[in-house]
Amino acid sequence: MNSKRFLLLFLPLLFFAFALVALWQNNELKYQYGCCKEISYEGRLDLAQKEGLFEGKKVTVPDIVFKEEKNRVLGASNAEKRIEVSLSEQKLRAWEGDTLFLETPVSTGLRFWPTPKGEFRIWIKLRATKMEGGFGRYYYNLPNVPYVMYFENDQIPGWKGYGIHGAYWHNDFGTPRSHGCVNLPIPAAEKLYYWANPILPEGKTSVRATAENPGTRIIIY
């Protein structure tokens, strides 16, 4: 009799515990393996958007003036370009061979939205795009995110929305702050954007990597 009563009390509690774990895992997996649920690949500014939302707070979308960079010649440098992101240091370093091109503090993913580790390649570059994701008080809807470089590998496909980009909605670089992407100060993101491959064709606002114009290698550790 005592064992039956114990089971009657224990089983509902066990079921409730499993339900909570499943809910938590669904939320974690949704954003650990899917940084943004809405991504535009046009690479154009939406001038009508003046306000965004980040974690329950309204943020002003700045007027970003993009520079028209002249084409660089493919293969102009024989030194391999690579971007390294240190999660422990919260720093990004861009290298051309053994020469350091850029070093900047970054904000990578929070505990429940970690930035994936590994080796990746930039598969598309966009001068501006809308990003939306998160849930509840962590929901965000951010128009005109500048200088976006989405990356992928065999385990993390591009549609999951992980990228390196400028951030105007916070200034906490040097500490984890994102939902999985690598946030940069806008001046650093701009510099990195025009340096990294694939090269943006003249007059274009976005470019996808190809065999002839491959994306720069990214190492996150």
Disulfide bonds with the S-S distance in Angstrom:
none
